[in-house]
Amino acid sequence: MPSQHEHLKEAERLERQAEIADSAHAREALRRMAQTSRVTAAMVGLMEACAEDAPSISF
């Protein structure tokens, strides 16, 4: 699974592409994709934080 940092880098790349896109439709699609990457980064961050806080189980 990609890390939070990788999702944020992808969002930034998509935002740069949106700035130079040829059409309004492409710009909007790229912006939505960037937003999805940012939301995914947030979710990955939450999962990583929960994993760090979870008690370890030993048998």
C-alpha positions as CSV (number, residue, x, y, z in Angstrom):
1,M,0.0,0.0,0.0
2,P,1.4,3.4,-0.9
3,S,2.4,5.6,2.0
4,Q,0.8,8.9,3.0
5,H,3.7,10.8,1.6
6,E,3.4,9.0,-1.8
7,H,-0.3,9.9,-2.0
8,L,0.4,13.5,-1.2
9,K,3.1,13.6,-3.9
10,E,0.6,12.1,-6.4
11,A,-1.9,14.8,-5.5
12,E,0.6,17.5,-6.1
13,R,1.6,16.0,-9.5
14,L,-2.1,15.8,-10.5
15,E,-2.6,19.4,-9.5
16,R,0.3,20.5,-11.6
17,Q,-1.2,18.6,-14.6
18,A,-4.6,20.2,-14.0
19,E,-2.9,23.7,-14.3
20,I,-1.7,22.9,-17.8
21,A,-4.6,20.7,-19.0
22,D,-6.0,21.6,-22.4
23,S,-9.7,21.5,-21.5
24,A,-12.0,22.4,-18.6
25,H,-13.2,18.8,-18.5
26,A,-9.6,17.5,-18.1
27,R,-8.8,20.2,-15.5
28,E,-11.8,19.2,-13.4
29,A,-11.1,15.5,-13.7
30,L,-7.5,16.0,-12.6
31,R,-8.5,18.2,-9.7
32,R,-11.0,15.5,-8.5
33,M,-8.2,12.9,-8.8
34,A,-5.9,15.1,-6.8
35,Q,-8.6,15.6,-4.1
36,T,-9.1,11.8,-3.9
37,S,-5.4,11.3,-3.4
38,R,-5.4,13.9,-0.6
39,V,-8.3,12.1,1.1
40,T,-6.6,8.8,0.7
41,A,-3.4,10.3,2.2
42,A,-5.5,11.4,5.2
43,M,-7.0,7.9,5.6
44,V,-3.6,6.3,5.4
45,G,-2.3,8.7,8.0
46,L,-5.2,7.7,10.3
47,M,-4.5,4.0,9.7
48,E,-0.8,4.5,10.4
49,A,-1.6,6.4,13.6
50,C,-4.0,3.7,14.8
51,A,-1.4,1.0,14.1
52,E,1.1,2.9,16.2
53,D,-1.3,3.3,19.1
54,A,-2.7,-0.2,19.0
55,P,-1.5,-2.4,21.8
56,S,0.8,-5.2,20.7
57,I,-0.6,-8.7,21.3
58,S,1.8,-11.4,22.4
59,F,1.0,-15.0,22.8
